[in-house]
């Protein structure tokens, strides 16, 4: 490199400038990415649209993940802003979990109300085919369970193991802790009152 610099000083100087410019642009790009990652206000509006692949299936994009993050943080203002901007209310993360699923699991009934008001589908399923009502039953939250049912949630939807929400409310073991047993019992009573049944009564392939 030194020999080239001595033989072709002008070309060598141009090469050094080129490298400098490339490094500067890359550095500036990284800083811009950090700003977009930490500031909700700087996300361009077009990125709020749900992307689709060549087969018409939804493709996960950053704003949808940020909606999940806003739910996790319980930030109702940011959630409403995202939904008003067009973020898909039933967007899914890598596990097929929607914001409604997440809010239900975390017992955040006010956020559940917001999501339902903005069109969240109560019977949207995760990749394990669980609905929000399955999660309300597992976590023992009768108030959210009632809210989901009032908004059209099916009480007898089957997950990938052919378990209904009632099965989830009655479960003791299989990786699920024994906490909130009284609350899960209250959900079970609600489901039975609404016509809920066990999966074994609906499907012959129940474990």
C-alpha positions as CSV (number, residue, x, y, z in Angstrom):
1,X,0.0,0.0,0.0
2,X,2.9,2.4,0.8
3,X,4.5,1.6,-2.6
4,X,1.2,2.4,-4.4
5,X,1.0,5.7,-2.4
6,X,4.5,6.7,-3.6
7,X,3.9,5.7,-7.3
8,X,0.3,7.1,-7.5
9,X,-0.1,9.7,-4.8
10,X,-3.3,11.2,-6.3
11,X,-5.0,7.9,-6.7
12,X,-3.9,6.9,-3.2
13,X,-5.3,10.1,-1.7
14,X,-8.7,9.5,-3.5
15,X,-8.8,5.9,-2.1
16,X,-8.2,7.2,1.4
17,X,-11.0,9.7,1.0
18,X,-13.3,7.1,-0.3
19,X,-12.7,4.8,2.7
20,X,-13.3,7.7,5.0
21,X,-16.6,8.6,3.4
22,X,-17.8,5.0,3.5
23,X,-17.0,4.8,7.2
24,X,-18.7,8.0,8.0
25,X,-21.9,7.0,6.2
26,X,-22.0,3.7,7.9
27,X,-21.5,5.3,11.3
28,X,-24.3,7.8,10.6
29,X,-26.6,5.0,9.5
30,X,-26.0,3.1,12.7
31,X,-26.7,6.2,14.8
32,X,-30.0,6.7,12.8
33,X,-31.0,3.1,13.4
34,X,-30.4,3.5,17.2
35,X,-32.6,6.6,17.2
36,X,-35.4,4.8,15.4
37,X,-35.0,1.9,17.8
38,X,-35.4,4.1,20.9
39,X,-37.8,6.8,19.8
40,X,-41.4,5.8,18.9
41,X,-42.0,9.3,17.4
42,X,-39.3,8.8,14.7
43,X,-40.8,5.7,13.0
44,X,-41.9,6.7,9.5
45,X,-45.6,6.2,8.9
46,X,-45.3,3.8,5.9
47,X,-43.6,1.3,8.2
48,X,-46.9,1.0,10.2
49,X,-48.4,-1.0,7.4
50,X,-48.4,-4.8,7.8
51,X,-46.1,-6.3,5.2
52,X,-47.1,-9.4,3.3
53,X,-45.0,-12.0,1.5
54,X,-45.6,-13.4,-2.0
55,X,-48.2,-15.7,-0.7
56,X,-50.2,-13.0,1.1
57,X,-49.2,-14.0,4.6
58,X,-48.4,-11.3,7.1
59,X,-44.7,-10.6,7.7
60,X,-43.6,-9.4,11.1
61,X,-42.2,-5.9,11.1
62,X,-40.7,-3.7,13.8
63,X,-43.8,-1.5,14.6
64,X,-45.9,-4.6,15.4
65,X,-43.2,-5.8,17.8
66,X,-43.2,-2.3,19.3
67,X,-46.9,-2.7,19.9
68,X,-46.2,-5.8,21.9
69,X,-43.5,-3.9,23.8
70,X,-46.0,-1.1,24.6
71,X,-48.4,-3.7,25.9
72,X,-45.7,-5.2,28.1
73,X,-45.0,-1.7,29.5
74,X,-48.7,-1.0,30.0
75,X,-48.3,2.3,28.0
76,X,-51.9,3.0,27.0
77,X,-51.1,6.3,25.3
78,X,-48.5,4.7,23.0
79,X,-50.8,1.8,22.3
80,X,-53.5,4.1,21.2
81,X,-51.1,6.1,19.1
82,X,-49.8,3.0,17.3
83,X,-53.3,1.7,16.6
84,X,-54.4,5.2,15.3
85,X,-51.4,5.2,13.0
86,X,-52.5,1.8,11.5
87,X,-50.4,-0.8,13.3
88,X,-52.2,-4.2,12.9
89,X,-54.0,-4.8,16.2
90,X,-53.7,-8.6,15.7
91,X,-50.1,-8.7,14.7
92,X,-48.1,-11.7,15.9
93,X,-44.7,-12.1,17.3
94,X,-42.4,-15.2,16.7
95,X,-44.7,-17.3,18.9
96,X,-47.9,-16.2,17.3
97,X,-48.8,-14.2,20.3
98,X,-50.9,-11.1,19.6
99,X,-51.1,-8.0,21.8
100,X,-54.5,-9.2,23.1
101,X,-52.9,-12.5,24.1
102,X,-50.1,-10.6,25.9
103,X,-52.4,-8.2,27.7
104,X,-54.6,-11.1,28.8
105,X,-51.6,-13.1,30.1
106,X,-50.5,-10.1,32.1
107,X,-53.9,-9.4,33.5
108,X,-54.1,-5.9,32.0
109,X,-57.8,-5.5,31.6
110,X,-57.8,-1.9,30.5
111,X,-55.4,-2.7,27.7
112,X,-57.6,-5.6,26.7
113,X,-60.5,-3.2,26.5
114,X,-58.5,-0.8,24.3
115,X,-57.5,-3.6,21.9
116,X,-61.0,-5.0,21.7
117,X,-62.3,-1.6,21.0
118,X,-59.9,-1.2,18.1
119,X,-61.0,-4.5,16.5
120,X,-58.8,-7.1,18.1
121,X,-60.3,-10.5,17.3
122,X,-61.0,-12.5,20.6
123,X,-60.7,-15.8,18.8
124,X,-57.3,-15.1,17.1
125,X,-55.1,-18.0,17.8
126,X,-51.4,-18.4,18.6
127,X,-49.2,-20.9,16.8
128,X,-50.3,-23.4,19.5
129,X,-54.0,-22.5,18.6
130,X,-54.6,-20.9,22.0
131,X,-57.0,-18.0,22.1
132,X,-57.0,-15.1,24.6
133,X,-59.7,-17.0,26.5
134,X,-57.3,-20.0,26.9
135,X,-54.8,-17.6,28.5
136,X,-57.4,-15.9,30.7
137,X,-58.3,-19.4,32.0
138,X,-54.7,-20.5,32.5
139,X,-53.9,-17.3,34.4
140,X,-57.1,-17.3,36.4
141,X,-58.6,-14.0,35.4
142,X,-62.4,-14.1,35.5
143,X,-62.9,-10.4,34.7
144,X,-60.9,-10.6,31.5
145,X,-62.6,-13.9,30.6
146,X,-66.0,-12.3,31.0
147,X,-64.9,-9.3,28.9
148,X,-63.6,-11.6,26.1
149,X,-66.9,-13.6,26.2
150,X,-68.9,-10.4,26.1
151,X,-66.9,-9.5,22.9
152,X,-67.7,-12.8,21.2
153,X,-65.0,-15.2,22.3
154,X,-65.8,-18.8,21.8
155,X,-65.9,-20.7,25.0
156,X,-65.2,-24.1,23.3
157,X,-62.3,-23.4,21.0
158,X,-59.7,-26.1,20.8
159,X,-56.0,-25.6,21.0
160,X,-53.3,-27.8,19.4
161,X,-53.8,-30.4,22.2
162,X,-57.6,-30.2,21.8
163,X,-57.9,-28.4,25.1
164,X,-60.7,-25.9,25.6
165,X,-60.5,-22.9,27.9
166,X,-62.4,-25.0,30.5
167,X,-59.6,-27.6,30.4
168,X,-57.1,-24.7,31.0
169,X,-59.0,-23.4,33.9
170,X,-59.2,-26.9,35.6
171,X,-55.6,-27.9,34.8
172,X,-53.3,-28.8,37.7
173,X,-49.8,-29.6,36.7
174,X,-48.4,-30.2,33.2
175,X,-46.0,-27.3,33.7
176,X,-48.6,-25.0,35.0
177,X,-48.2,-23.7,38.6
178,X,-50.8,-24.2,41.2
179,X,-51.1,-20.5,41.8
180,X,-54.4,-18.7,41.3
181,X,-56.3,-21.9,41.7
182,X,-59.3,-20.1,43.3
183,X,-59.4,-17.6,40.4
184,X,-59.1,-20.3,37.8
185,X,-62.0,-22.1,39.5
186,X,-64.0,-18.8,39.1
187,X,-63.1,-18.8,35.4
188,X,-64.2,-22.5,35.2
189,X,-67.5,-21.7,36.8
190,X,-68.0,-18.8,34.4
191,X,-67.2,-21.0,31.4
192,X,-69.6,-23.8,32.5
193,X,-72.3,-21.1,33.0
194,X,-71.6,-20.0,29.4
195,X,-71.8,-23.5,28.0
196,X,-68.1,-24.3,28.2
197,X,-67.1,-28.0,27.8
198,X,-64.0,-30.1,28.2
199,X,-62.1,-30.9,25.0
200,X,-62.6,-34.7,25.6
201,X,-66.3,-34.0,25.2
202,X,-65.8,-32.3,21.9
203,X,-62.9,-34.1,20.3
204,X,-62.0,-37.8,20.3
205,X,-58.3,-37.0,19.9
206,X,-57.9,-35.3,23.2
207,X,-54.9,-36.5,25.3
